Amino acid sequence: MKKAFSHLDDTGAAAMVDVGAKPDQKRVAVATGELRCTPATIRLLKKQALPKGDVLACARVAGIMAAKKTGELIPLCHPLMLDKVSVDFAVKRDRIVITAEARLTGKTGVEMEALTAVSVAALTLYDMMKAVDKAMVIGEVRVISKTKI
């Protein structure tokens, strides 16, 4: 009989799922989120006039680094050997839309890595722009696709 919850053992304690018997498959996950801010902040970003420099480049690297650390941050996540992580930005009038893609060939999905990349990229943007915009809001972080090939 299958347990009702995959991350609980027979005693009800939290447990990491055993994925050892699962076949390796190519897996891809895409997540997105946004940092809402004032149009004035976006204008400074576009003019590269923010006091902390190239915030998008820094946030991209932070997101990629965070995806690689997901297994250390989320207690029951497996540490994964990622094939690729990308973090991209779409700068709108009053927000920055962040999209991250994580890829691997392995036994478990990579949606947590994509979500972590988006979240840490957003936090990095917030940190680097807070001096000019105290009202920024991080939100709408979600998985938009998850595939096995």
C-alpha positions in Angstrom: 0.0 0.0 0.0 1.4 3.4 -1.0 1.8 6.0 1.7 -0.5 9.0 1.5 2.4 11.5 1.7 5.7 10.8 -0.2 7.9 12.8 2.2 6.8 11.1 5.4 8.2 7.8 6.6 6.1 5.0 8.3 6.2 6.9 11.7 5.1 10.2 10.1 8.5 11.8 10.3 9.8 13.9 7.4 11.9 11.8 5.0 13.6 12.3 1.7 12.0 10.3 -1.1 14.2 7.4 -2.4 14.5 8.0 -6.2 17.2 5.3 -6.7 14.9 3.1 -8.7 13.7 5.8 -11.1 15.3 6.0 -14.6 17.4 8.9 -15.6 15.4 11.3 -17.9 16.0 14.7 -19.3 14.0 17.1 -17.2 13.3 20.8 -17.7 11.5 23.3 -15.5 10.7 27.0 -16.1 9.7 29.4 -13.3 8.8 33.0 -13.3 8.3 35.9 -10.9 8.5 39.6 -10.8 9.8 42.6 -8.9 7.3 45.5 -9.0 8.8 48.9 -8.7 8.3 52.5 -9.7 8.7 53.7 -13.3 11.4 56.1 -12.0 13.4 53.1 -10.8 13.0 51.4 -14.2 14.3 54.6 -15.9 17.4 54.5 -13.7 17.9 50.9 -14.5 17.7 51.5 -18.2 20.1 54.4 -18.0 22.4 52.2 -15.9 22.3 55.0 -13.3 21.6 52.8 -10.2 24.1 53.3 -7.4 25.1 49.6 -7.2 25.9 49.2 -10.9 24.7 46.5 -13.2 21.9 45.0 -11.1 20.7 42.6 -13.8 24.1 40.9 -14.3 24.5 40.5 -10.5 21.0 39.1 -10.1 21.5 36.7 -13.0 24.7 35.2 -11.4 23.0 35.1 -8.0 20.0 33.2 -9.4 22.3 30.7 -11.1 24.4 30.2 -8.0 21.2 29.8 -5.8 19.8 27.1 -8.2 23.0 25.1 -7.6 22.5 25.3 -3.8 18.8 24.4 -3.7 19.5 21.0 -2.1 21.3 22.7 0.7 18.5 25.3 1.2 15.3 23.2 1.0 15.5 20.3 3.6 14.1 17.4 1.6 15.3 18.4 -1.9 17.9 16.1 -3.5 21.2 17.7 -4.4 21.2 17.7 -8.2 23.9 17.7 -10.9 22.4 20.4 -13.1 23.1 20.5 -16.8 22.1 24.1 -17.3 20.5 27.1 -15.4 19.5 30.3 -17.2 18.0 33.5 -15.7 16.5 36.1 -17.9 14.8 39.5 -17.4 12.1 41.4 -19.2 12.1 45.0 -18.1 8.6 46.5 -18.2 7.3 50.0 -17.3 6.9 49.2 -13.6 8.3 45.8 -13.1 11.1 43.3 -13.9 9.8 39.9 -15.0 12.3 37.2 -14.1 12.3 33.8 -15.8 14.6 30.9 -14.9 15.1 27.6 -16.6 16.8 24.6 -15.0 17.8 21.4 -16.9 19.3 18.1 -16.0 19.4 14.4 -16.9 18.4 12.6 -13.7 15.9 10.9 -11.5 14.0 13.9 -10.1 12.6 17.2 -11.3 14.2 20.6 -11.3 11.2 22.9 -10.5 12.6 23.7 -7.1 15.9 24.8 -8.7 14.1 27.1 -11.2 11.9 28.6 -8.4 15.0 29.2 -6.2 16.8 30.9 -9.1 13.9 33.3 -9.6 13.5 34.0 -5.9 17.1 34.7 -5.3 17.4 36.8 -8.5 14.4 38.9 -7.2 15.9 39.2 -3.8 19.2 40.4 -5.3 17.4 43.0 -7.4 15.6 44.2 -4.3 18.8 44.5 -2.4 20.6 46.3 -5.1 17.8 48.8 -5.8 16.3 49.4 -2.3 18.3 52.6 -1.9 16.2 54.3 -4.6 12.8 52.5 -4.2 11.5 51.5 -0.8 8.1 50.3 -2.1 9.3 47.4 -4.3 7.3 44.1 -4.1 8.4 40.6 -5.0 5.6 38.4 -6.3 4.0 36.0 -8.6 6.7 33.4 -8.3 5.5 30.2 -9.8 6.4 27.2 -12.1 5.2 27.7 -15.6 6.3 24.4 -17.1 7.8 21.2 -16.1 8.7 18.5 -18.6 10.3 15.1 -18.9 11.8 14.2 -22.2 
